Amino acid sequence: MQKQQPFEMKKKSPQSAIHENLRTLCLIRLIPLMGMFYGAYYLLGEGATHLHWDFIFALLGSFILMVAITWLRSLRSSVISQREFFAHLAADIGIYTLLMFNTGGAANPFISYLLVPVTIAAITLPAVLTWITGFICLGAYSTLLFWYIPLPIIAPEHSHHSAGLNPHLVGMWMNFVVSAALIAYFVNKMARTINEQEKTLNRQKERQLEDEQLLAVATLAASAAHELGTPLNTMKLVLADLEPPPGAMAADIDILRNQIDRCQATLKKLSGTARSYSIKDQGEISAQTYFDQLFENWLVMRPDVNARITLNGTENTATIFHQGLTASLYNLLNNAADASAKVDIGVDWNNREATITIRDYGAGISTSITGDKPLESDKPSGMGLGLFLTRSILARHGGTITLTTHSDGGTQARVVIPLRASHD
């Protein structure tokens, strides 16, 4: 039967977002463009013939051409970098500054449009490019205070008792400086906050989907444990009623009894682990004691393994090692023991974390086995749940696991578990 793929939400990639931002920039450009044409119509009607109208209309034509080229660029699937997007904003600032230079400079009421590129940069670009955009706009505004073609029809009246720059223009410039700084800092900060919140929500959604998978696995495990209890008890009773057979059959029956006892012990351990999750108050144990007991018990269960174990702890660290962590480590140890009779194990810890390295000498793990999904296994009889549950349980306790193929052959698992230093 074909395996059904889980439902996945379609997410907008970063590249599709920046393409959409570029198209939005084109639409924003249409607003000042219409204002410029209306301003030109108004000034021509008022007789402002001293302006360089050939150059002004050439700039307006260039602006229209730039809008068209940018729109076509946004429709192409090639990568648009943040620097390229910044270049589009810089081109807008350049053309707009030249238009302001030819139409009254800083006295032109449309000079405040220079805040728009700063706002767009604060929302779409990183902080460094945002501040560069702000300084470019500030430089353009400051230049237009001194160098421009006068336009008396829009210039504010000068005070007869003032010398130097007009106070009205200086006030407009100071307002621009403060507004640009506030936009560059606070709007960019808010944009980063929104981006982080979106990432957090995506992680929570992924965590919820994984929890649903774990709940389904736990439900099946509880059902299987309940259903397996009865046939195991029946087989044990049947074997107990059998007459001791002669010869080699007696050894086979002893093997069957031992395997049934092992299955029952595993089911009891499963139910005990489930109960331990509801216990809130668990005692602390030192890392040295925990790992000594962990490997001692595992070697009793796997006497067929030639294990070389190295423990290296430099801190007297104590923490709560949950039963789920123990089961996860046993699963990794058993996987290594199933792969080869020789296993190398190294444990290092300090007052912050413990690092467990488990290396076998088998054929190596398949590159398709990641443990991110259940039902992935490279064993003939494996169900693929072990690695998935191990990774999930470790993640819930702040741990990580990395599986790699060792350069000299075999698989190496590296587990990192956070620890908490004991307080006297």
RAPE-V143470 format. One record per residue. N is the residue number from 0. SS is DSSP state (@ for helix, = for strand, . for the rest). PHI is phi in whole degrees, 0 to 359 (999 if undefined). D_CENTER is the distance of its C-alpha to the mean C-alpha in Angstrom with 2 decimals. Layout:
N&SS&PHI&D_CENTER + N&SS&PHI&D_CENTER
This chain:
0&.&999&34.04 + 1&.&288&31.03 + 2&.&285&27.70 + 3&.&280&26.13 + 4&.&280&22.61 + 5&.&293&20.38 + 6&.&290&19.80 + 7&.&234&16.54 + 8&.&285&15.81 + 9&.&281&15.97 + 10&.&250&13.20 + 11&.&283&14.22 + 12&.&286&12.92 + 13&@&302&12.66 + 14&@&291&16.10 + 15&@&296&17.70 + 16&@&292&16.73 + 17&@&289&18.37 + 18&@&296&21.31 + 19&@&293&21.78 + 20&@&297&21.74 + 21&@&293&24.40 + 22&@&293&26.49 + 23&@&296&26.26 + 24&@&299&27.51 + 25&@&298&30.46 + 26&@&293&31.36 + 27&@&296&31.21 + 28&@&298&33.55 + 29&@&294&36.14 + 30&@&293&36.77 + 31&@&294&38.12 + 32&@&297&39.76 + 33&@&294&41.87 + 34&@&295&42.66 + 35&@&294&43.82 + 36&@&293&46.15 + 37&@&293&47.55 + 38&@&297&48.09 + 39&@&296&49.86 + 40&@&298&52.06 + 41&@&293&52.90 + 42&@&294&53.76 + 43&@&296&55.93 + 44&@&291&57.76 + 45&.&270&58.40 + 46&.&83&59.90 + 47&.&278&57.33 + 48&.&276&58.81 + 49&.&281&58.34 + 50&.&284&54.64 + 51&.&276&53.53 + 52&@&291&52.87 + 53&@&300&52.60 + 54&@&291&49.72 + 55&@&298&48.07 + 56&@&291&48.24 + 57&@&294&46.99 + 58&@&295&43.89 + 59&@&296&43.42 + 60&@&297&43.82 + 61&@&296&41.25 + 62&@&295&38.83 + 63&@&297&39.44 + 64&@&298&38.99 + 65&@&294&35.68 + 66&@&298&34.41 + 67&@&295&35.48 + 68&@&296&33.96 + 69&@&296&30.59 + 70&@&297&30.63 + 71&@&297&31.42 + 72&@&296&28.70 + 73&@&291&26.09 + 74&@&275&27.40 + 75&.&280&26.88 + 76&.&275&23.92 + 77&.&294&23.66 + 78&.&292&20.77 + 79&.&250&21.12 + 80&.&278&19.83 + 81&@&293&19.42 + 82&@&293&22.67 + 83&@&294&24.44 + 84&@&297&23.49 + 85&@&298&24.78 + 86&@&297&27.92 + 87&@&298&28.61 + 88&@&296&28.56 + 89&@&296&30.81 + 90&@&296&33.20 + 91&@&301&33.45 + 92&@&297&34.32 + 93&@&298&36.89 + 94&@&295&38.72 + 95&@&293&38.71 + 96&@&296&40.09 + 97&@&296&42.88 + 98&@&295&43.75 + 99&@&294&43.94 + 100&@&301&46.07 + 101&.&274&48.56 + 102&.&225&48.70 + 103&.&101&49.34 + 104&@&65&46.41 + 105&@&292&44.87 + 106&@&282&47.51 + 107&.&294&46.07 + 108&@&297&44.50 + 109&@&276&41.63 + 110&@&297&40.47 + 111&@&293&37.85 + 112&@&297&35.89 + 113&@&297&34.51 + 114&@&286&32.17 + 115&@&296&30.46 + 116&@&301&28.80 + 117&@&295&27.57 + 118&@&296&26.05 + 119&@&298&24.40 + 120&@&296&22.99 + 121&@&296&21.70 + 122&@&274&19.72 + 123&@&252&18.49 + 124&.&246&18.56 + 125&.&294&17.33 + 126&@&299&19.75 + 127&@&298&21.87 + 128&@&292&22.76 + 129&@&295&23.33 + 130&@&293&25.83 + 131&@&298&27.47 + 132&@&300&27.98 + 133&@&298&29.47 + 134&@&292&31.83 + 135&@&297&32.94 + 136&@&295&33.82 + 137&@&296&35.55 + 138&@&296&37.48 + 139&@&295&38.55 + 140&@&298&39.71 + 141&@&297&41.56 + 142&@&296&43.27 + 143&@&289&44.45 + 144&.&288&46.22 + 145&.&247&48.69 + 146&.&241&48.77 + 147&.&189&49.28 + 148&.&267&52.00 + 149&.&299&53.58 + 150&.&225&53.67 + 151&.&302&56.24 + 152&.&293&55.59 + 153&.&244&52.18 + 154&.&283&52.80 + 155&.&290&53.18 + 156&.&291&56.64 + 157&.&272&57.26 + 158&.&283&58.87 + 159&.&288&62.31 + 160&.&257&61.81 + 161&.&257&58.46 + 162&.&235&57.94 + 163&.&83&55.02 + 164&.&290&51.95 + 165&.&292&52.21 + 166&@&303&50.75 + 167&@&296&49.19 + 168&@&292&47.28 + 169&@&297&46.24 + 170&@&296&44.96 + 171&@&297&42.95 + 172&@&295&41.47 + 173&@&296&40.53 + 174&@&297&38.94 + 175&@&295&36.87 + 176&@&300&35.75 + 177&@&296&34.66 + 178&@&296&32.96 + 179&@&296&31.04 + 180&@&295&29.87 + 181&@&297&28.77 + 182&@&294&26.87 + 183&@&299&25.21 + 184&@&271&24.05 + 185&@&285&23.56 + 186&@&294&22.40 + 187&@&297&19.77 + 188&@&295&18.69 + 189&@&294&18.63 + 190&@&296&16.62 + 191&@&295&13.86 + 192&@&297&14.20 + 193&@&297&14.04 + 194&@&296&10.85 + 195&@&294&9.24 + 196&@&297&11.14 + 197&@&296&9.99 + 198&@&296&6.26 + 199&@&296&8.11 + 200&@&296&10.43 + 201&@&296&8.35 + 202&@&295&7.28 + 203&@&294&11.01 + 204&@&296&12.21 + 205&@&297&10.83 + 206&@&295&12.35 + 207&@&295&15.46 + 208&@&297&15.96 + 209&@&291&15.78 + 210&@&298&18.20 + 211&@&295&20.48 + 212&@&296&20.64 + 213&@&295&21.45 + 214&@&297&24.03 + 215&@&296&25.64 + 216&@&296&25.90 + 217&@&297&27.31 + 218&@&296&29.81 + 219&@&296&30.99 + 220&@&295&31.31 + 221&@&295&33.41 + 222&@&294&35.53 + 223&@&296&36.09 + 224&@&297&37.09 + 225&@&292&39.57 + 226&@&286&41.03 + 227&@&281&41.37 + 228&@&299&43.27 + 229&@&294&46.45 + 230&@&296&46.95 + 231&@&294&46.31 + 232&@&296&48.95 + 233&@&297&51.29 + 234&@&296&50.97 + 235&@&293&51.57 + 236&@&293&54.72 + 237&@&296&56.01 + 238&@&294&55.64 + 239&@&290&57.40 + 240&@&278&60.34 + 241&.&289&60.85 + 242&.&289&63.80 + 243&.&300&62.98 + 244&.&284&63.27 + 245&.&279&64.98 + 246&.&69&63.52 + 247&@&290&60.04 + 248&@&298&59.17 + 249&@&297&59.04 + 250&@&295&56.27 + 251&@&295&54.25 + 252&@&293&54.68 + 253&@&297&53.56 + 254&@&296&50.39 + 255&@&297&49.82 + 256&@&299&50.44 + 257&@&296&47.99 + 258&@&292&45.27 + 259&@&294&45.92 + 260&@&298&45.76 + 261&@&294&42.45 + 262&@&296&41.05 + 263&@&295&42.34 + 264&@&296&40.91 + 265&@&294&37.46 + 266&@&295&37.75 + 267&@&295&38.87 + 268&@&294&35.96 + 269&@&297&33.58 + 270&@&292&35.17 + 271&@&294&35.30 + 272&@&294&31.58 + 273&@&297&30.99 + 274&@&293&33.42 + 275&@&293&31.78 + 276&.&290&28.63 + 277&.&270&30.85 + 278&.&268&32.26 + 279&.&274&30.73 + 280&.&266&33.00 + 281&.&240&32.61 + 282&.&286&34.27 + 283&.&278&32.71 + 284&=&217&33.53 + 285&=&290&33.32 + 286&@&297&31.06 + 287&@&299&34.21 + 288&@&295&35.92 + 289&@&297&32.98 + 290&@&290&32.45 + 291&@&300&36.25 + 292&@&292&36.62 + 293&@&301&33.64 + 294&@&284&35.05 + 295&@&295&38.62 + 296&@&293&38.06 + 297&@&292&36.12 + 298&@&294&38.94 + 299&@&294&41.43 + 300&@&286&39.60 + 301&.&236&39.27 + 302&.&290&42.52 + 303&.&279&42.30 + 304&.&261&39.49 + 305&=&264&40.26 + 306&=&255&37.46 + 307&=&251&37.17 + 308&=&247&35.31 + 309&=&234&34.55 + 310&=&249&33.55 + 311&=&219&32.83 + 312&=&241&32.05 + 313&.&254&32.87 + 314&.&235&32.26 + 315&.&277&33.97 + 316&=&262&30.78 + 317&=&234&30.97 + 318&=&202&28.38 + 319&.&263&28.19 + 320&.&265&27.48 + 321&.&291&26.90 + 322&@&301&28.76 + 323&@&295&25.62 + 324&@&295&24.55 + 325&@&298&28.07 + 326&@&297&28.02 + 327&@&294&24.76 + 328&@&293&26.32 + 329&@&300&29.55 + 330&@&297&27.85 + 331&@&294&26.45 + 332&@&296&29.88 + 333&@&292&31.72 + 334&@&298&29.67 + 335&@&294&30.63 + 336&@&293&34.22 + 337&@&291&34.44 + 338&@&281&33.42 + 339&.&202&36.03 + 340&.&285&38.73 + 341&=&250&37.51 + 342&=&224&34.30 + 343&=&254&33.12 + 344&=&231&31.21 + 345&=&230&30.11 + 346&=&231&28.82 + 347&=&233&28.08 + 348&=&213&27.25 + 349&.&222&27.56 + 350&.&280&27.22 + 351&.&247&23.40 + 352&=&203&22.39 + 353&=&241&24.06 + 354&=&243&23.31 + 355&=&248&25.05 + 356&=&246&25.72 + 357&=&238&27.54 + 358&=&234&29.11 + 359&=&253&31.49 + 360&.&241&33.89 + 361&.&275&33.49 + 362&.&280&32.62 + 363&.&94&28.89 + 364&.&278&26.01 + 365&.&290&25.42 + 366&.&293&22.48 + 367&.&275&21.83 + 368&.&267&21.51 + 369&.&245&17.97 + 370&.&84&18.35 + 371&.&285&15.42 + 372&.&230&18.21 + 373&.&288&21.67 + 374&.&65&24.81 + 375&.&240&23.87 + 376&.&207&26.57 + 377&.&254&28.69 + 378&.&266&31.56 + 379&.&301&34.57 + 380&.&251&34.69 + 381&.&281&31.08 + 382&.&263&29.35 + 383&.&81&25.78 + 384&.&271&24.90 + 385&@&302&25.09 + 386&@&292&22.02 + 387&@&298&19.89 + 388&@&293&21.31 + 389&@&300&21.08 + 390&@&297&17.34 + 391&@&293&16.86 + 392&@&293&19.39 + 393&@&299&18.10 + 394&@&297&14.60 + 395&@&288&16.53 + 396&.&254&18.43 + 397&.&81&15.64 + 398&.&264&16.50 + 399&=&223&15.09 + 400&=&223&17.07 + 401&=&230&17.36 + 402&=&251&20.11 + 403&=&222&21.88 + 404&=&271&25.35 + 405&.&293&27.59 + 406&.&297&29.43 + 407&.&263&32.73 + 408&.&103&31.95 + 409&.&88&30.47 + 410&=&249&27.06 + 411&=&238&25.35 + 412&=&253&22.98 + 413&=&240&21.32 + 414&=&245&20.38 + 415&=&241&19.24 + 416&=&238&20.28 + 417&=&289&20.25 + 418&.&242&23.84 + 419&.&237&25.69 + 420&=&293&28.80 + 421&.&287&31.97 + 422&.&246&33.88 + 423&.&282&37.64
